[in-house]
């Protein structure tokens, strides 16, 4: 696309409410922001294993007007990934200031203001799993966050989503564990937004509920 046309397109872009909610969840997960001009603008980058191609394409559709090139396959000797990125834009600067401390990801002090049911669902699809089909406990892989940030997320899940959440120590850091006692409540929060390609993360016996959702 011609550079002048790109600039005209960028000037008309504005994050929708849905894009904001999804972005918050993804920034707690695998997405990241980067700048090439000392923080004036940022672009969002998304990369997933090729086995999650349908999910990556779903995210691309959500952010489509922000993306110049559709998802691409990246191959190396051991992995095949699918990735795409947005244009660099000032709209992402707020999120960079909230979710980064220098070059490291962090959890905003006011995360409870930004995290919605939809955000939790996309966070779960990116970095969550069910501990076992028997216990129904839910795990969020938060090992890359420091203890203070993990505790901040736990407090948010407890106080604003009514979930029984606690720290789970691992060799590589701290996970968040949501007790199976809260599973019905957790499912109520996330299931309306879980993409069909991610239903494998939800125990079969709990999928009987029919909920309208975007695919």
C-alpha positions as CSV (number, residue, x, y, z in Angstrom):
1,X,0.0,0.0,0.0
2,X,1.3,3.5,-0.9
3,X,2.7,5.3,2.1
4,X,0.4,8.3,1.8
5,X,-2.6,6.0,1.6
6,X,-1.4,4.2,4.7
7,X,-1.0,7.4,6.6
8,X,-4.5,8.5,5.6
9,X,-5.9,5.1,6.7
10,X,-4.0,5.3,10.1
11,X,-5.4,8.8,10.8
12,X,-8.9,7.4,10.7
13,X,-8.3,4.4,13.0
14,X,-9.7,4.2,16.5
15,X,-9.8,1.2,18.8
16,X,-13.4,-0.1,19.3
17,X,-14.6,-1.3,22.7
18,X,-14.3,-4.9,21.6
19,X,-10.7,-4.4,20.4
20,X,-9.8,-2.7,23.7
21,X,-11.2,-5.6,25.7
22,X,-9.6,-8.2,23.6
23,X,-6.2,-6.4,23.6
24,X,-6.2,-6.3,27.4
25,X,-6.7,-10.0,27.6
26,X,-4.1,-10.7,25.0
27,X,-1.5,-8.5,26.6
28,X,-1.9,-10.6,29.8
29,X,-1.2,-13.5,27.4
30,X,1.0,-13.9,24.4
31,X,0.7,-10.6,22.5
32,X,3.2,-7.8,22.9
33,X,3.7,-4.2,21.9
34,X,6.8,-2.7,20.4
35,X,7.9,0.8,19.4
36,X,10.4,1.9,16.7
37,X,10.3,5.6,17.5
38,X,11.1,5.9,21.2
39,X,7.5,5.5,22.4
40,X,5.7,7.9,20.0
41,X,3.7,5.0,18.5
42,X,3.4,1.2,19.1
43,X,2.4,-1.8,17.1
44,X,0.8,-5.0,18.5
45,X,2.3,-8.3,17.5
46,X,0.5,-11.7,17.7
47,X,2.2,-15.0,17.2
48,X,0.9,-18.6,17.8
49,X,1.7,-22.2,17.0
50,X,0.4,-23.2,13.6
51,X,-2.0,-25.6,15.4
52,X,-3.8,-22.5,16.6
53,X,-4.2,-21.1,13.1
54,X,-8.0,-20.8,13.4
55,X,-7.6,-18.8,16.6
56,X,-5.0,-16.5,15.0
57,X,-7.2,-15.9,12.0
58,X,-10.1,-15.1,14.4
59,X,-7.9,-12.4,16.1
60,X,-6.9,-11.1,12.7
61,X,-10.6,-10.5,11.9
62,X,-11.0,-8.6,15.1
63,X,-8.1,-6.3,14.3
64,X,-8.3,-6.5,10.5
65,X,-8.5,-2.7,9.8
66,X,-5.3,-2.3,11.8
67,X,-3.3,-4.9,9.8
68,X,-1.7,-4.3,6.4
69,X,-0.7,-8.0,5.8
70,X,-2.8,-11.0,6.7
71,X,-1.4,-13.7,9.0
72,X,1.9,-15.2,7.7
73,X,3.6,-18.5,8.4
74,X,7.0,-18.4,10.0
75,X,9.1,-21.6,9.7
76,X,12.3,-22.6,11.4
77,X,14.0,-26.0,12.0
78,X,11.7,-26.9,15.0
79,X,8.6,-24.7,14.8
80,X,5.9,-23.5,12.5
81,X,4.2,-20.4,13.8
82,X,1.5,-18.0,12.4
83,X,1.8,-14.3,13.1
84,X,0.6,-10.9,12.2
85,X,1.1,-7.3,13.4
86,X,-0.8,-4.1,13.4
87,X,0.4,-0.8,12.0
88,X,2.3,1.5,14.4
89,X,-0.2,3.9,16.0
90,X,-0.6,6.2,18.9
91,X,-3.7,4.4,20.1
92,X,-1.5,1.6,21.5
93,X,0.7,4.0,23.5
94,X,-1.7,4.0,26.5
95,X,-1.6,0.2,26.7
96,X,2.2,0.2,26.4
97,X,2.4,2.6,29.4
98,X,0.1,0.4,31.4
99,X,1.4,-3.1,30.5
100,X,5.2,-2.4,30.3
101,X,7.8,-1.4,32.8
102,X,10.7,-0.6,30.5
103,X,11.0,-3.7,28.2
104,X,9.3,-6.0,30.7
105,X,5.6,-6.8,30.8
106,X,3.8,-5.8,34.0
107,X,0.2,-5.8,35.3
108,X,-1.4,-2.3,35.5
109,X,-2.2,-1.1,39.1
110,X,-5.7,-0.4,37.9
111,X,-6.1,-3.7,36.1
112,X,-9.6,-4.0,37.6
113,X,-10.7,-1.0,35.5
114,X,-9.6,-2.7,32.3
115,X,-10.3,-6.4,32.7
116,X,-13.8,-7.5,31.6
117,X,-15.4,-10.9,31.1
118,X,-14.3,-10.8,27.4
119,X,-10.7,-9.9,28.4
120,X,-10.6,-12.8,30.9
121,X,-11.8,-15.1,28.1
122,X,-9.0,-14.0,25.7
123,X,-6.4,-14.2,28.5
124,X,-7.6,-17.8,29.1
125,X,-7.5,-18.8,25.4
126,X,-3.9,-17.4,25.2
127,X,-2.4,-18.6,28.5
128,X,-5.0,-20.7,30.4
129,X,-5.8,-24.3,30.7
130,X,-7.9,-26.7,32.8
131,X,-5.7,-28.5,35.4
132,X,-7.7,-31.7,35.0
133,X,-11.2,-32.7,33.9
134,X,-11.8,-34.1,37.3
135,X,-10.8,-31.2,39.5
136,X,-12.1,-28.5,37.1
137,X,-9.4,-26.2,38.4
138,X,-8.2,-23.5,36.0
139,X,-4.6,-22.5,35.5
140,X,-3.3,-19.2,34.1
141,X,0.4,-19.3,33.1
142,X,1.7,-16.1,34.7
143,X,5.3,-17.2,35.2
144,X,6.6,-14.2,33.3
145,X,5.1,-11.8,35.8
146,X,6.7,-10.9,39.2
147,X,5.0,-11.9,42.4
148,X,3.5,-8.4,43.0
149,X,1.8,-8.5,39.6
150,X,0.5,-12.0,40.1
151,X,-1.0,-11.0,43.4
152,X,-2.6,-8.0,41.8
153,X,-4.3,-10.3,39.2
154,X,-5.5,-12.7,41.9
155,X,-7.0,-9.8,43.9
156,X,-8.8,-8.6,40.8
157,X,-10.2,-12.1,40.1
158,X,-11.3,-12.5,43.7
159,X,-12.9,-9.1,44.2
160,X,-14.3,-8.2,40.8
161,X,-15.1,-11.6,39.3
162,X,-16.0,-13.6,42.4
163,X,-13.5,-16.4,41.7
164,X,-11.6,-18.4,44.3
165,X,-8.0,-17.7,43.0
166,X,-4.6,-18.4,44.6
167,X,-0.9,-18.6,43.8
168,X,0.5,-21.9,42.5
169,X,4.3,-22.1,42.7
170,X,6.2,-23.6,39.8
171,X,9.9,-24.1,39.1
172,X,9.8,-21.3,36.5
173,X,7.6,-18.9,38.4
174,X,4.1,-18.4,39.7
175,X,0.8,-19.5,38.2
176,X,-2.7,-18.5,39.1
177,X,-4.9,-21.3,40.2
178,X,-8.7,-21.0,40.2
179,X,-10.3,-23.6,42.3
180,X,-12.8,-26.1,40.8
181,X,-15.3,-24.7,43.3
182,X,-15.4,-21.6,41.1
183,X,-15.6,-23.5,37.8
184,X,-19.3,-22.8,37.1
185,X,-18.7,-19.1,37.8
186,X,-15.6,-19.1,35.6
187,X,-17.5,-20.8,32.8
188,X,-20.2,-18.2,33.0
189,X,-17.7,-15.5,32.6
190,X,-15.6,-16.9,29.7
191,X,-17.7,-19.3,27.7
192,X,-19.7,-16.8,25.6
193,X,-16.4,-15.5,24.1
194,X,-14.4,-18.7,23.7
195,X,-13.7,-19.3,20.1
196,X,-14.8,-22.7,18.8
197,X,-11.2,-23.8,18.0
198,X,-10.4,-23.4,21.8
199,X,-13.3,-25.5,23.1
200,X,-10.8,-28.3,23.7
201,X,-9.7,-26.3,26.8
202,X,-13.2,-26.8,28.3
203,X,-14.2,-30.2,29.7
204,X,-16.8,-31.9,27.5
205,X,-19.3,-32.4,30.3
206,X,-19.5,-28.6,30.7
207,X,-20.2,-27.7,27.1
208,X,-23.9,-28.4,27.0
209,X,-24.9,-24.8,27.5
210,X,-25.8,-23.0,24.2
211,X,-24.5,-19.5,24.1
212,X,-24.4,-17.1,21.2
213,X,-20.8,-16.2,20.4
214,X,-18.7,-14.8,17.6
215,X,-16.6,-17.2,15.6
